[in-house]
């Protein structure tokens, strides 16, 4: 299905019998005001009433024909109003023949089909990365400009666009809408849940080429590899301590600033790191997600489980003597 025909402004002269009496009355009152204003202007040649009325009605009806009756939004052309009305009616006449997804404009369908074709027309002139939509390129460009216009009013952290800010705000509200169907643990974002699921699948596809240690996430491997390369390019200006990542430096700087943006929803205790808040909240919830596979004992902190596991790893002397008999 194609877009509506090219915009054509048509203004038909309705008869008084066809039109709403209230509308006729409103037009008459507004026309009187226009005539008064016109005659008040000194030195201007007076227009005939018929000419004034014709000009006024043409302008008024043109404006009214391009204004949305649902929300009051106005448009320059009637065809733009017709497209806009689909927002209210829910009409989506343009359907993708690959996946069946529908859109209210043909231009949106064209953008969408590039997901299937892999076409990425909008390229960043700074790093060469390409995008399907121009809007995504605009968001990406903020990485290079450093622009972060969306700021959290709770802790001051800034973001390049609104979506990550909305996710971040859940840290402060305590909202965790994504639940693991394996253990019931809840998460702020869907990506956090996806990462967590690797705990249950035991998948660690990312291995260090130096020491062979494996990781479930590529980011963790990249952070680990800096141990071998000894690259610590981020330095604290307060104490000159160096760090391998910018995020580690940022966490460290809170020692000097005293900043504690993460507040417990149960007892008002504050923390400088979200991980410490999560661990603390388990005191209130009684959650113990780390379970020993030898004896079934559970722990709220993973390090406590590791320490506990040494009990099973160490063979007791009297057990050894019994086995040798």
Secondary structure by P-SEA (a helix, b strand, c coil): ccccccbbbbbcccccccccaaaaaaaaaaaaaaaaaaaacccbbbbcaaaaaaaaaaaaaaaaaacccccccccccaaaaaaaaccccccccccccccccccccaaaaaaaaccccccccccccccccccccaaaaaaaaccccccccccccccccccccaaaaaaaaaaaaccccccccccccccccaaaaaaaaccccccccccccccccccccaaaaaaaaaaaaccccccccccccccccaaaaaaaaccccccccccccccccccccaaaaaaaaccccccccccccccccccccaaaaaaaacccccccaaaaaaaac
